[in-house]
Amino acid sequence: MREYPADEASREEVEIRSSGDVVKARQTVRVLAQQAGLSLVNQTKLVTAASELGRNTLIYGGAARRARPSSATWRASASG
C-alpha cells in the first residue's frame, strides 16, 4: 500500500453546495483510495463515509462548506 503525506492528501478540496458536489466528493475519495492501494472493501467503506459526511454537510451544515480529505480523516470547514 502506498502512503501519502498528510499535506499531499489534503490538497484535494470539494465544495459541498449541492448533491452533485457530494457525488464529486465520492469520486475524488474513490480515486484517492484506489491510488493508496486500498482493498475494494476498504475503498467502499471510505467512499461511504465520505458520502455520508458530504450529505450531512449539505443537509445540516447549510452547504457552502468544503470537504477535504486529510490523512485518515475528512474535515469540513467554513468557506470564505
N, C-alpha and C positions, 0 to 999 in steps of 0.2 A: 504494500500500500504506500502511495506517495504521500509525504507530509508537506503541508503548506504552512509557511509562517503566518501568524495572525494578521500581519499588516497586508500581505498579499491577498488573503481571503477576504479581508474587509473592504477591498476596493469595489466590489460589486454592490451597487445600491439599486433598489427598485422603489419608486414612489408608489404608495398604495392610495389611489384615488378612485378606483373603480374595480369591478370584478375582473376586467381584463388585466389589470395590474397584478391581481392575485395569481392569475394564470402565468403571467410573465415571471413572477417571483418563483412559482413552482418550476418553470422551465429552467430558470437560472440555477436553482438549487439542484435540479436533476443533473445538469451538465457538470457542476462542481463536484457532485457526489460521484459521478462516473469518472471524472478526471482524478479524483482521490483514490479510485480503485475500490470503492465500497462494493460489497456484495449487493445483489439485486434486492434482497430482503432489507438490508440497511439503507439502501437508496430509497426504497419505498417508505420506510419509517421516517427518514429525514424529510422527504418531499411532503409527506402527510403532515408532519409537524409544521413545516414552513407554510403549507396551505392553511392550516388551522390558525396559525399566528397572523397570517395575512388577512384572512377573513375576519378574525376578531379585531384586528387593527381597523379594518374598514367599517365594521359594524359598531364597535364600542369606542373606538378612538376618534371617530368623526372624520376618518380619512385624512388626507394631507399629511401623512406620516411617511417615513422612509424605513423600509425593512432592509437590514444589512446583515449578511452572514459574517460572523467573526469567529474564527476557530470553531469551537463546539457550540456556539450559541447564536441566536438571532436577537438583534436588538431593534427596537422601534424607537425612533427619536423624532421629536417635532421638527418639521422643516422650517427653514427661514432663519 
